[in-house]
Amino acid sequence: MLKRLMLGAALLVGIATPGSADDKVTLQLKWVTQAQFAGYYVAKDKGFYKAEGLDVTIKPGGPDIAPPQVIAGGGADVIIDWMPAALAAREKGVPLVNIAQPFKRSGMMLTCRKDSGVATPADFKDKTLGVWFFGNEYPFMAWMAKLGYKTDGSAGGVKVIKQGFNVDPLIQKQAACVSTMTYNEYWQVIDAGLKPDELVVFNYTDQGVSTMEDGLYVLESKLSDAAFTAKMAKFVKATMKGWEFARSNPDEAVKIVLDNDATGAQKEAHQKRMMGEINKLTAGSTGKLDPADFDRTVTTLLGAGGDQPVITKKPEGAWTHAVIDAALK
């Protein structure tokens, strides 16, 4: 009888009992399973989420998966996305809010062949450039607007081709430059046989147009629920522990990533190289978004202008420290 009374009291006040189920969380990745997301897989594999009372499902992304659409459709509780795509989605009616920013630095670059005649941004004129879309084009478009180049293929501007998530247009000389990340596609170029001294690389940070990349976003309406906010704080706390582990144990982190790659497409050597580069981007991050980084991203996007601006006004309420502050306690 006493046990029944205790169980009833626990249910009434919402106290978890030893046999209670873990809170479920579904995370949508921005891309396929790879070391870019090692912190999340490590947190799950090492039991960091479990220790916080969470049962986390990690959904890989892909070329046709837009995380804002997934969360808007109820397919995820939290997503990983780049800030330009998240802010564009917010302005278009999907009210995303940044709750944590594991990536402190941008890894985006434009990689060009020297033999294409490109040495400086002034040489982009009338050249063909490969660009990723599905929300990844926004930093590029902002940069071109800053340089004064039209992107419609007209004379004096640049011709944009929709680049797949590979570097084929550069290798096959279909484009003078292609989009690359420091931790992935740049090394695909090298592996394809081109040497670093045959390339010219424009890092978005060096060009003053870098924007924040892999951040964690939820729907604004969910944050009015105290239980959801508390759950996300636990999720972020465990996630940042996962990233810390990945920086200290990169080889083990890579093994965990490979174990979770259901496709079998990822190779150990490539993932180890990626893990080293990713750890540079997360180094020093507590997961707390620096408002100055947000403002710089917004300024870059507002400066894009053109016929199809990324955003038309500074977003309000697009980030919160409520979740990360609770996670860091």
C-alpha positions in Angstrom: 0.0 0.0 0.0 2.8 2.3 0.9 4.5 1.7 -2.4 1.3 2.5 -4.3 1.0 5.8 -2.4 4.6 6.7 -3.1 4.2 5.9 -6.8 1.0 8.0 -7.0 2.7 10.9 -5.3 5.6 10.7 -7.7 3.3 10.7 -10.7 1.4 13.7 -9.3 4.4 15.9 -8.9 6.2 14.7 -12.0 9.1 13.0 -10.2 10.9 10.4 -12.3 10.9 7.0 -10.7 13.7 4.4 -11.2 11.6 2.6 -13.8 10.5 5.6 -15.7 11.4 5.9 -19.4 14.0 8.4 -20.6 12.8 11.6 -22.3 12.9 11.1 -26.0 14.8 13.6 -28.2 15.1 13.5 -32.0 18.0 15.3 -33.6 18.2 16.0 -37.3 21.7 16.3 -38.7 22.5 18.8 -41.4 24.4 16.1 -43.4 25.3 12.4 -43.5 27.0 10.6 -40.7 30.6 11.8 -40.5 33.0 13.4 -38.0 31.3 16.8 -38.5 28.8 15.4 -36.0 31.1 13.4 -33.8 30.1 15.1 -30.6 26.5 13.9 -30.9 27.4 10.3 -31.7 30.0 10.3 -28.9 27.5 11.6 -26.4 25.1 8.8 -27.3 27.7 6.1 -27.5 29.4 7.0 -24.2 26.1 7.3 -22.3 26.3 11.0 -21.8 22.7 11.4 -23.0 21.6 8.4 -21.0 23.1 9.9 -17.8 20.9 13.0 -18.3 17.8 10.8 -18.7 17.6 11.2 -22.4 16.9 8.7 -25.2 18.3 10.4 -28.3 17.6 9.4 -31.9 20.1 10.9 -34.4 18.7 11.2 -37.9 21.4 11.6 -40.7 20.8 14.2 -43.3 21.4 14.2 -47.0 21.4 16.3 -50.2 17.6 16.5 -50.3 17.0 17.0 -46.6 16.5 20.6 -45.3 16.5 20.6 -41.5 14.2 23.6 -41.1 11.6 21.7 -43.2 12.0 18.6 -41.0 11.5 20.4 -37.7 8.6 22.4 -39.2 6.9 19.1 -40.1 7.4 17.7 -36.7 10.2 15.3 -37.7 12.7 16.5 -35.1 12.8 18.3 -31.7 16.2 20.0 -32.5 18.2 20.4 -35.7 21.7 21.3 -36.7 21.9 24.0 -39.3 24.0 27.0 -40.4 22.8 30.3 -39.1 22.1 31.9 -42.6 19.7 29.1 -43.5 18.1 29.2 -40.0 17.6 33.0 -40.2 16.2 32.8 -43.7 13.8 30.1 -42.6 12.8 32.2 -39.6 12.0 35.2 -41.9 10.0 32.9 -44.1 7.8 31.6 -41.3 9.7 28.8 -39.6 10.5 30.5 -36.2 13.8 28.8 -35.4 15.8 29.8 -32.3 19.5 29.1 -31.7 19.8 27.5 -28.3 23.5 26.5 -28.5 26.5 27.1 -30.8 29.0 24.2 -30.6 31.0 25.5 -33.7 32.9 28.6 -32.9 34.5 29.1 -36.3 33.6 28.8 -39.9 35.1 26.1 -42.1 33.8 27.4 -45.4 36.0 28.2 -48.4 36.0 28.7 -52.1 38.7 26.6 -53.7 40.0 27.5 -57.2 42.4 26.2 -59.7 45.3 28.4 -60.4 45.2 27.4 -64.1 41.7 29.0 -64.3 43.3 32.4 -64.0 41.8 33.1 -60.5 44.3 34.7 -58.1 42.2 37.3 -56.3 38.4 37.9 -56.0 38.7 40.4 -58.9 39.4 37.5 -61.1 35.9 35.9 -60.5 34.5 38.2 -63.2 32.9 36.1 -65.9 34.0 32.8 -64.3 31.9 29.8 -63.4 31.7 29.0 -59.7 30.3 25.9 -58.1 27.9 26.6 -55.2 26.0 24.4 -52.8 22.3 25.2 -52.4 19.6 24.0 -49.9 20.4 26.9 -47.6 24.2 26.7 -48.0 24.3 29.3 -50.8 23.6 32.2 -48.5 27.1 33.1 -47.4 28.3 32.9 -51.0 25.5 35.1 -52.3 26.3 37.7 -49.5 30.0 37.6 -50.5 29.2 38.1 -54.2 27.0 41.0 -53.4 29.7 42.6 -51.3 32.1 42.2 -54.3 29.5 43.7 -56.6 29.0 40.6 -58.8 25.7 39.6 -60.2 25.1 35.9 -60.0 22.7 35.5 -62.9 25.4 34.7 -65.4 25.2 38.1 -67.1 28.4 39.7 -68.4 30.7 41.1 -65.8 29.2 38.9 -63.1 29.7 35.2 -62.2 28.0 32.2 -63.5 26.7 29.9 -60.7 26.3 26.2 -61.2 24.5 24.1 -58.6 27.3 22.1 -57.2 26.6 18.6 -55.9 28.3 17.7 -52.6 31.5 16.8 -54.4 34.3 18.6 -56.2 33.8 17.1 -59.7 33.2 20.5 -61.4 36.7 21.6 -60.3 38.4 18.4 -61.2 36.7 18.2 -64.6 37.4 22.0 -65.2 33.7 22.7 -65.5 34.2 25.5 -62.9 37.0 27.7 -61.9 36.2 27.4 -58.3 34.0 25.3 -56.1 32.6 25.4 -52.5 34.6 23.4 -50.0 34.9 22.9 -46.3 38.2 22.9 -44.5 37.3 19.5 -43.1 35.9 17.7 -46.1 35.8 18.8 -49.8 39.1 20.6 -49.8 40.7 17.2 -49.0 38.7 15.6 -51.8 40.4 18.0 -54.2 43.8 17.0 -52.8 42.9 13.3 -52.9 41.9 13.7 -56.6 45.5 14.6 -57.5 45.7 18.4 -57.3 48.4 19.8 -55.2 48.0 22.7 -52.7 50.3 24.9 -54.8 48.0 24.3 -57.8 45.1 25.8 -55.9 44.0 29.3 -54.6 41.8 29.1 -51.5 39.6 31.9 -50.3 38.5 31.3 -46.7 35.2 33.1 -45.9 36.6 34.2 -42.5 39.6 35.9 -44.2 37.2 37.6 -46.7 35.2 39.1 -43.9 32.0 37.2 -44.8 32.1 34.2 -42.5 28.8 33.3 -40.9 28.1 30.9 -38.0 27.8 27.3 -39.0 26.6 24.2 -37.1 24.3 25.5 -34.4 21.5 23.8 -32.5 18.0 25.2 -33.3 14.5 24.5 -32.0 11.1 26.0 -32.7 10.4 29.2 -30.7 7.0 28.0 -29.6 8.5 25.0 -27.8 10.6 27.2 -25.6 7.5 28.4 -23.7 7.3 24.9 -22.3 9.5 24.7 -19.2 9.8 20.9 -19.5 11.0 21.1 -23.1 13.6 23.8 -22.2 14.9 21.7 -19.3 15.2 18.7 -21.6 17.1 20.7 -24.2 19.4 22.0 -21.4 20.2 18.4 -20.6 20.7 17.6 -24.3 23.1 20.5 -24.8 25.0 19.7 -21.6 25.6 16.1 -22.7 26.4 17.2 -26.3 29.1 19.6 -25.2 30.6 16.8 -23.1 30.6 14.7 -26.3 32.5 17.4 -28.1 35.0 17.7 -25.3 35.6 13.9 -25.5 36.0 14.1 -29.3 38.7 16.7 -28.9 40.6 14.7 -26.3 40.1 11.3 -28.0 39.9 11.9 -31.7 40.7 8.4 -32.8 38.0 6.9 -30.6 35.5 9.5 -31.7 36.2 8.5 -35.3 35.6 4.9 -34.5 32.3 5.8 -32.9 31.3 7.7 -36.1 32.3 4.8 -38.3 30.3 2.4 -36.2 27.2 4.6 -36.7 27.7 5.0 -40.5 25.0 2.6 -41.7 26.0 3.2 -45.3 29.6 2.1 -44.8 30.6 4.9 -47.2 33.0 6.7 -44.8 36.6 5.7 -44.6 38.8 5.8 -41.5 41.7 7.9 -43.0 39.3 10.6 -44.3 37.3 10.7 -41.1 40.5 11.1 -39.0 41.6 14.0 -41.1 38.1 15.5 -40.8 38.0 15.0 -37.1 41.2 17.0 -36.7 39.8 19.9 -38.7 36.4 19.8 -36.9 38.1 19.9 -33.6 39.7 23.2 -34.6 36.2 24.7 -35.2 34.8 23.6 -31.9 37.9 24.4 -29.8 37.2 26.9 -27.0 33.4 26.7 -27.4 31.3 26.2 -24.4 28.2 26.1 -26.7 27.2 29.6 -25.8 26.6 31.8 -28.8 28.6 35.0 -28.7 26.1 37.9 -29.6 29.0 39.5 -31.6 29.1 36.4 -33.8 25.4 36.6 -34.4 25.6 40.3 -35.2 28.4 39.7 -37.7 26.4 37.0 -39.4 23.4 39.3 -39.6 25.4 42.2 -40.9 26.9 39.9 -43.6 23.5 38.7 -44.7 21.9 42.1 -44.7 24.7 43.4 -46.9 23.9 40.8 -49.5 21.1 42.8 -51.0 20.2 41.9 -54.6 16.9 40.7 -56.0 16.7 37.8 -53.6 18.2 39.0 -50.2 18.8 36.3 -47.6 17.1 38.4 -44.9 15.5 41.8 -45.2 15.7 42.9 -41.6 17.6 42.1 -38.4 15.9 39.1 -36.7 14.5 39.5 -33.2 14.4 36.6 -30.8 16.4 34.4 -33.1 18.7 33.2 -30.2 18.5 32.6 -26.5 20.9 31.8 -23.7 18.3 30.3 -21.5 19.0 26.8 -22.5 22.8 27.0 -22.6 22.9 28.9 -19.2 20.9 26.1 -17.6 23.2 23.5 -19.3 26.4 25.2 -18.0 25.2 25.4 -14.4 
